[in-house]
Amino acid sequence: MSGQYLKCRLYSPLKLGRLPYSYTGFWRELERASKEAGIGHLGTHAFRHTYRTWLDAVGTPIAVQQKLMRHSDIRRTMNIYGDVVTDEMGKAHSKVVGLALSRPA
């Protein structure tokens, strides 16, 4: 992958006045930043999981997620990237914990 440019629509190299990072350059910067932040190793693949989590959190239909993630089989989207904890799941979990830990009156 060395030397290939990341395909990102978040910015334009022309607007920045320079070429985008190469994959290797981006990976090195990510490694440096994650060490500096004290979070240890953080691979670039984590961004795919984050992207899928955000798609799910905003209610994107699973078939649309599959296409955006470029998965040929929807089962990959559902099974491998399916461990998503949305706000709704967190709220439901908190309510159940609250019930379990509440003391009878």
NUDONU-703162 format. One record per residue: chain; x negated, y negated, z of N, C-alpha, C, CB in turn. Coordinates in nm, 2 decimals. Atoms other than C-alpha are relative to their C-alpha. Glycine has a CB too. Layout:
BEGIN
PT ch    n_x    n_y    n_z   ca_x   ca_y   ca_z    c_x    c_y    c_z   cb_x   cb_y   cb_z
PT  A      X      Y      Z      X      Y      Z      X      Y      Z      X      Y      Z
...
This chain:
BEGIN
PT ch    n_x    n_y    n_z   ca_x   ca_y   ca_z    c_x    c_y    c_z   cb_x   cb_y   cb_z
PT  A  -0.08   0.12   0.00   0.00   0.00   0.00  -0.09  -0.13   0.00   0.09   0.00   0.12
PT  A   0.09   0.12  -0.01  -0.30  -0.23   0.03   0.00  -0.08  -0.12  -0.14   0.05   0.03
PT  A   0.00   0.09   0.11  -0.29  -0.53  -0.19   0.14  -0.03  -0.06  -0.08   0.06  -0.11
PT  A  -0.13   0.03   0.05   0.08  -0.50  -0.26   0.06  -0.11   0.08   0.09   0.13   0.01
PT  A  -0.06   0.11  -0.07   0.29  -0.80  -0.17   0.13   0.04   0.06   0.01  -0.13  -0.09
PT  A  -0.13  -0.03  -0.06   0.58  -0.78   0.07   0.11  -0.07  -0.08   0.00  -0.05   0.15
PT  A  -0.11   0.07   0.07   0.91  -0.85  -0.11   0.09  -0.05   0.11   0.07   0.11  -0.09
PT  A  -0.08   0.07  -0.10   1.08  -1.10   0.11   0.07  -0.12  -0.06  -0.09  -0.03   0.12
PT  A  -0.07   0.12   0.06   1.35  -1.35   0.02   0.02  -0.11   0.11   0.14   0.05  -0.05
PT  A  -0.02   0.10  -0.11   1.32  -1.54   0.35  -0.08  -0.13  -0.03  -0.05   0.05   0.13
PT  A   0.08   0.12   0.03   1.06  -1.78   0.20  -0.05   0.01  -0.14  -0.11  -0.03   0.10
PT  A   0.06   0.00   0.13   0.92  -1.88  -0.13  -0.15  -0.04   0.01   0.08  -0.10  -0.10
PT  A   0.14   0.03  -0.01   0.54  -1.87  -0.18  -0.03  -0.14  -0.06  -0.08   0.10  -0.08
PT  A   0.02   0.13   0.05   0.58  -2.18  -0.39   0.02  -0.11   0.10   0.09  -0.02  -0.13
PT  A  -0.04   0.10  -0.10   0.74  -2.37  -0.11  -0.11  -0.01   0.11   0.13   0.02   0.07
PT  A   0.11   0.00  -0.10   0.46  -2.26   0.13  -0.13  -0.05  -0.05  -0.01   0.14   0.06
PT  A   0.13   0.04   0.06   0.19  -2.35  -0.12  -0.11   0.10   0.00  -0.05  -0.12   0.07
PT  A   0.10  -0.11   0.00   0.02  -2.01  -0.09   0.07   0.13  -0.03  -0.07   0.01   0.13
PT  A  -0.05  -0.13   0.03   0.07  -1.65  -0.19   0.05   0.06   0.13  -0.10   0.09  -0.07
PT  A  -0.04  -0.07  -0.12   0.26  -1.43   0.06  -0.11   0.10   0.04   0.13   0.08  -0.03
PT  A   0.09  -0.10  -0.06   0.07  -1.19   0.29   0.00   0.13  -0.09   0.03   0.03   0.14
PT  A   0.01  -0.13   0.05  -0.05  -0.87   0.14   0.06   0.09   0.11  -0.14   0.05  -0.05
PT  A  -0.05  -0.09  -0.10   0.09  -0.56   0.32  -0.11   0.01   0.11   0.03   0.14  -0.06
PT  A   0.11  -0.02  -0.10  -0.25  -0.51   0.49  -0.01  -0.13   0.09  -0.13   0.03  -0.07
PT  A   0.01   0.13  -0.07  -0.27  -0.88   0.59   0.12  -0.01   0.10   0.00  -0.12  -0.09
PT  A  -0.11   0.01  -0.09   0.08  -0.87   0.74  -0.01   0.10   0.11   0.13   0.03  -0.08
PT  A   0.01  -0.11  -0.10   0.01  -0.54   0.92  -0.11  -0.05   0.11  -0.04   0.13  -0.06
PT  A   0.10   0.05  -0.09  -0.31  -0.69   1.07   0.05  -0.11   0.10  -0.13  -0.05  -0.07
PT  A  -0.06   0.11  -0.08  -0.13  -1.00   1.19   0.10   0.05   0.10   0.07  -0.11  -0.09
PT  A  -0.10  -0.06  -0.09   0.15  -0.79   1.34  -0.07   0.07   0.11   0.09   0.10  -0.08
PT  A   0.08  -0.07  -0.11  -0.11  -0.58   1.53  -0.05  -0.10   0.09  -0.11   0.09  -0.07
PT  A   0.06   0.10  -0.09  -0.28  -0.89   1.66   0.11  -0.06   0.09  -0.07  -0.11  -0.09
PT  A  -0.11   0.06  -0.08   0.05  -1.05   1.77   0.06   0.09   0.10   0.11  -0.05  -0.10
PT  A  -0.06  -0.09  -0.09   0.18  -0.74   1.93  -0.09   0.03   0.12   0.04   0.13  -0.06
PT  A   0.10  -0.02  -0.11  -0.14  -0.69   2.13   0.00  -0.12   0.09  -0.14   0.02  -0.06
PT  A   0.00   0.13  -0.07  -0.14  -1.06   2.23   0.13  -0.01   0.09  -0.01  -0.12  -0.09
PT  A  -0.12   0.01  -0.08   0.22  -1.03   2.35   0.01   0.11   0.10   0.12   0.02  -0.10
PT  A   0.01  -0.10  -0.10   0.13  -0.72   2.55   0.11   0.11  -0.02   0.02  -0.06   0.13
PT  A  -0.10  -0.10   0.03   0.38  -0.49   2.38  -0.05   0.13  -0.07   0.11  -0.05  -0.08
PT  A   0.07  -0.12   0.06   0.13  -0.24   2.23   0.03   0.01  -0.15   0.06   0.12   0.07
PT  A  -0.02  -0.02   0.14   0.16  -0.09   1.89   0.14  -0.03  -0.05  -0.04   0.14  -0.04
PT  A  -0.13   0.03   0.06   0.44  -0.22   1.67  -0.02   0.02  -0.15   0.05  -0.14   0.04
PT  A   0.01  -0.02   0.14   0.46  -0.08   1.32   0.10  -0.08  -0.08   0.01   0.15  -0.03
PT  A  -0.09   0.08   0.09   0.62  -0.25   1.02   0.13   0.07  -0.02  -0.07  -0.02  -0.13
PT  A  -0.12  -0.07   0.02   0.88   0.03   1.00   0.11  -0.04   0.11  -0.02   0.15   0.01
PT  A  -0.10   0.04  -0.10   1.04  -0.11   1.32   0.09  -0.11  -0.05  -0.08  -0.06   0.12
PT  A  -0.08   0.11   0.06   1.17  -0.40   1.11   0.12   0.07  -0.07  -0.08  -0.08  -0.10
PT  A  -0.12  -0.06   0.07   1.39  -0.15   0.91   0.10   0.04   0.11  -0.05   0.13  -0.07
PT  A  -0.09  -0.03  -0.11   1.54  -0.03   1.24   0.07  -0.12   0.05  -0.07   0.08   0.11
PT  A  -0.05   0.13  -0.05   1.59  -0.39   1.36   0.11  -0.05  -0.10  -0.11  -0.10   0.02
PT  A  -0.09   0.05   0.10   1.76  -0.48   1.03   0.13   0.08   0.00  -0.07   0.01  -0.14
PT  A  -0.11  -0.09  -0.01   1.99  -0.18   1.05   0.09  -0.03   0.12  -0.04   0.15   0.00
PT  A  -0.07   0.04  -0.13   2.08  -0.27   1.41   0.08  -0.12  -0.02  -0.10  -0.01   0.11
PT  A  -0.07   0.12   0.02   2.17  -0.62   1.31   0.11   0.01  -0.10  -0.10  -0.11  -0.05
PT  A  -0.11  -0.03   0.10   2.38  -0.50   1.01   0.11   0.06   0.08  -0.05   0.09  -0.11
PT  A  -0.10  -0.06  -0.08   2.57  -0.28   1.25   0.07  -0.09   0.10  -0.05   0.12   0.07
PT  A  -0.05   0.10  -0.11   2.61  -0.55   1.52   0.09  -0.10  -0.06  -0.12  -0.07   0.06
PT  A  -0.09   0.09   0.06   2.78  -0.78   1.27   0.11   0.06  -0.07  -0.08  -0.09  -0.09
PT  A  -0.11  -0.07   0.06   3.02  -0.52   1.16  -0.01   0.04  -0.15   0.12  -0.08   0.02
PT  A   0.01  -0.04   0.14   2.88  -0.43   0.82   0.04   0.14  -0.02  -0.15  -0.02  -0.05
PT  A  -0.04  -0.13   0.03   3.05  -0.13   0.67  -0.12   0.09  -0.03   0.10   0.01  -0.12
PT  A   0.11  -0.09   0.01   2.83   0.18   0.67  -0.04   0.02  -0.15   0.04   0.14   0.06
PT  A   0.03  -0.02   0.14   2.85   0.22   0.29  -0.09  -0.12  -0.05   0.12   0.01  -0.09
PT  A   0.08   0.12   0.04   2.71  -0.14   0.25  -0.14   0.01   0.06   0.08  -0.13   0.05
PT  A   0.13  -0.01  -0.07   2.44  -0.07   0.51  -0.09   0.10  -0.08   0.02   0.06   0.14
PT  A   0.07  -0.10   0.08   2.34   0.24   0.30  -0.06  -0.06  -0.12   0.09   0.11  -0.04
PT  A   0.05   0.06   0.12   2.30   0.03  -0.01  -0.11  -0.10   0.03   0.11  -0.07  -0.08
PT  A   0.10   0.10  -0.04   2.11  -0.25   0.17  -0.13   0.07   0.05   0.06  -0.09   0.10
PT  A   0.11  -0.07  -0.05   1.88   0.01   0.33  -0.07   0.08  -0.11   0.04   0.09   0.12
PT  A   0.04  -0.07   0.12   1.84   0.17  -0.02  -0.02   0.15   0.03  -0.14  -0.05  -0.05
PT  A   0.00  -0.14  -0.02   1.92   0.52   0.11   0.08   0.07  -0.11   0.06   0.03   0.14
PT  A  -0.08  -0.07   0.10   2.03   0.77  -0.15   0.11   0.08   0.06  -0.09   0.09  -0.08
PT  A  -0.10  -0.08  -0.06   2.23   0.96   0.10   0.05  -0.07   0.13  -0.05   0.14   0.04
PT  A  -0.06   0.07  -0.11   2.47   0.80   0.35  -0.03   0.07   0.14   0.15  -0.02  -0.01
PT  A   0.03  -0.07  -0.13   2.38   1.07   0.61  -0.13  -0.05   0.06  -0.01   0.15  -0.03
PT  A   0.13   0.06  -0.05   2.03   0.92   0.64   0.03  -0.13   0.08  -0.10  -0.03  -0.12
PT  A  -0.04   0.13  -0.07   2.18   0.58   0.73   0.07   0.03   0.13   0.09  -0.08  -0.09
PT  A  -0.07  -0.03  -0.12   2.41   0.74   0.98  -0.08   0.08   0.11   0.13   0.08  -0.04
PT  A   0.07  -0.09  -0.10   2.18   1.00   1.14  -0.13  -0.06   0.05  -0.02   0.13  -0.06
PT  A   0.13   0.05  -0.04   1.83   0.85   1.14   0.01  -0.14   0.05  -0.10   0.00  -0.12
PT  A  -0.01   0.14  -0.05   1.93   0.49   1.18   0.12  -0.02   0.08  -0.01  -0.10  -0.12
PT  A  -0.13   0.01  -0.06   2.24   0.56   1.37   0.00  -0.03   0.15   0.08   0.12  -0.02
PT  A   0.01   0.03  -0.14   2.12   0.51   1.72   0.00  -0.15   0.03  -0.13   0.06   0.06
PT  A  -0.02   0.14  -0.02   2.25   0.16   1.74   0.08  -0.03   0.12   0.06  -0.07  -0.13
PT  A  -0.08   0.04  -0.12   2.36   0.00   2.06   0.05  -0.15  -0.03  -0.09   0.00   0.13
PT  A  -0.06   0.13   0.03   2.59  -0.29   1.98   0.05  -0.06   0.13   0.12   0.02  -0.10
PT  A  -0.06   0.07  -0.11   2.73  -0.55   2.22   0.12   0.08   0.06   0.03  -0.14  -0.03
PT  A  -0.12  -0.07  -0.04   3.05  -0.36   2.23  -0.03   0.13   0.08   0.09   0.04  -0.12
PT  A   0.04  -0.12  -0.07   2.88  -0.04   2.34  -0.06  -0.03   0.14  -0.10   0.08  -0.08
PT  A   0.06   0.04  -0.13   2.69  -0.22   2.61   0.11  -0.05   0.10  -0.10  -0.12  -0.02
PT  A  -0.11   0.04  -0.08   3.01  -0.38   2.74   0.08   0.12   0.05   0.09  -0.09  -0.08
PT  A  -0.07  -0.12  -0.04   3.19  -0.04   2.74  -0.08   0.07   0.11   0.03   0.09  -0.12
PT  A   0.08  -0.07  -0.10   2.90   0.12   2.93   0.00  -0.07   0.13  -0.15   0.00  -0.06
PT  A   0.00   0.08  -0.13   2.89  -0.16   3.19   0.14   0.02   0.07  -0.02  -0.15  -0.03
PT  A  -0.13  -0.02  -0.06   3.27  -0.11   3.25   0.00   0.14   0.07   0.11  -0.02  -0.10
PT  A  -0.01  -0.13  -0.05   3.23   0.26   3.30  -0.09   0.01   0.12  -0.05   0.11  -0.10
PT  A   0.09   0.00  -0.12   2.93   0.21   3.54   0.07  -0.07   0.11  -0.13  -0.07  -0.04
PT  A  -0.07   0.08  -0.10   3.13  -0.05   3.72   0.11   0.09   0.07   0.07  -0.12  -0.06
PT  A  -0.11  -0.09  -0.06   3.42   0.20   3.77  -0.07   0.11   0.09   0.08   0.06  -0.11
PT  A   0.06  -0.11  -0.07   3.18   0.48   3.88  -0.06  -0.05   0.13  -0.11   0.06  -0.09
PT  A   0.07   0.05  -0.12   3.00   0.26   4.13   0.09  -0.08   0.10  -0.12  -0.09  -0.04
PT  A  -0.09   0.08  -0.08   3.30   0.07   4.27   0.04   0.08   0.12   0.12  -0.05  -0.08
PT  A  -0.04  -0.06  -0.12   3.40   0.15   4.62   0.15  -0.01   0.02  -0.07  -0.06   0.13
PT  A  -0.14   0.01  -0.02   3.76   0.24   4.71   0.04  -0.10   0.10   0.06   0.14   0.04
PT  A  -0.04   0.10  -0.10   3.95  -0.03   4.89   0.05   0.05   0.13   0.11  -0.09  -0.07
